């Protein structure tokens, strides 16, 4: 009687689900919303939830026409599901979408190589990448776009790995559906990025005609338009030229072609250090595999050897590199560059790094590259943590007293964290030496679990304790006052105050003209108790009889007008 082969897939899926819970959901509700984008977008989501105005995102009681609505719709669903507007509920939708991206990466990678281990390794690399973890813990739009554009690309590429015509059609239709969803997540870039990647992938594979087959493209376009058009038509009917100016001209073309007015122009290689830092702890794995593959490509060109795309492994890596290069070039060529944009590249990188580990574990290949990169990684982290421990012991002797205060509070969590990193690095070094590849991989995951918990449980609360906690406390104090109206004066933290029920007047700089604007605003709001929230270092209102100081803290203070 033959032994039954155990199906390992349920174990892989269960581990990934538990990994998502540990890495993402277990700590997304324990630290404050991060100023400024997160507070702004969550405030807009709360307004949509309270008013049931689902067509137009509203910011501070004014139409916000720069962004599409999907992010806000998902947050509203989260608020409804939990029947609460808590911090956890505010980040839940983002965490859920990120977790979906991890699981879908597993199924895609498993499908293209027909191996569950490759799927598991690639999904784990994505889950434990620093940049991915950052954006699963912050409720802004970029992670949604990364996941939905990734799904559009993966479904459109799956027909290259599929023989059955019926399944090919389904994959194409799902690709169009997710491309429409990615437009609702981030705008027309949701059409541009997947189209670019898919076009060059099929061109590289010599299958460009497949894209334009009527059996795929006609029903696909119909599905795409059915999903993506209704909101765009309704919002245009509601706002006309204003929407075209903000959404199409400013949010899309100005960002892509000319960011001078936005102040976000960056050099072409702006994203290189972000990618390398964001890939921690897989950074050196990525560097060595890219160097290895470039050398192989140069050798083939030098000796005029043909490069055949004749195995699933080669097909997978050609696609992954095409995906990564297209995304990198698209965002690097754009005039506006912001760090979150390059997150879209990380699914492709996880496939490349996952393949490095997979070939080593399954076939004994790439061991040299893995050994070198993991040695560098473990030595680097051990060295940094050791130096950090030394600094934690001697900083009082070398730093000025006015800085010691900040370090004192940080050492309560920094010291045990550095010890943890040092111990994990030593264990990683030992497992590399003994060529225990899976164990080494697990230690990489353990390192990132520790980083997530330290950052979320201690690091971010420590950071926000110097200013953001006080800002929230003072804003809440004003909201509780009878018939109150909040004015911020002289600081740039616009939209960082959570209050979807009352409009806030923002006067972001402190000068004579803005002082006159403040007085004029108070005169026009005679029936309200106007409270001015400003920074302690701003002294414009200290000697003015029109204002009385109510509260003063480390960073912020509150005045009340005495004109009425």
Buried (B, 14 or more C-beta within 10 A) or exposed (E): EEEEEEEEBEEBBEBBEEBBEBBBBBBBBEBBBBBEBBBBBBBBBBBBBEEEEEBBBBBBEEBBBBBBBBBBBBBBBBBEEEEEBEBBBBBBBBBBBBBBBBBBBBBBBBBBBEBBBBBBBBBBBBBBBBBBBBBBBBBBBBBBBBBBBBBBBBBBBBBBBBEEEEEBBBBBBBBBBBBBBBBBBBBBBBBBBBBBBBBBBBEBBEEEEBBEBEEBBEBBEEBBEEBBEEBBEEBBEEBEEEBEBBBBEBBBEBBBEEBEEEEEBBEEEBBEEBBEEBBBBBBBBBBBBBEBBEEEEEEEEEEEEEEEBEEBBEBBBBBBBBBBBBBBEBBBEBBBBBBBBBBBBBBBBBBBBBBBBBBBBBEEBBBEBBBBBBBBBBEBBBEBBBEBBEBBEEBEEEEEEEEEEEBEBBBEBBBEBBBBBBBBBBBBBBBBEEEEBEBBBBBBBBBBBBBBBBBBBBBBBBBBEEBBBBBBEBBEBBBEBEEBBBBBBBBEBBBBBBBBEBEBBBBEEBEEEBBEBBBEBBEEBEEBBBBBBBBEEBEBBEEBEEBEEBBEBEBBBBBBBEEE
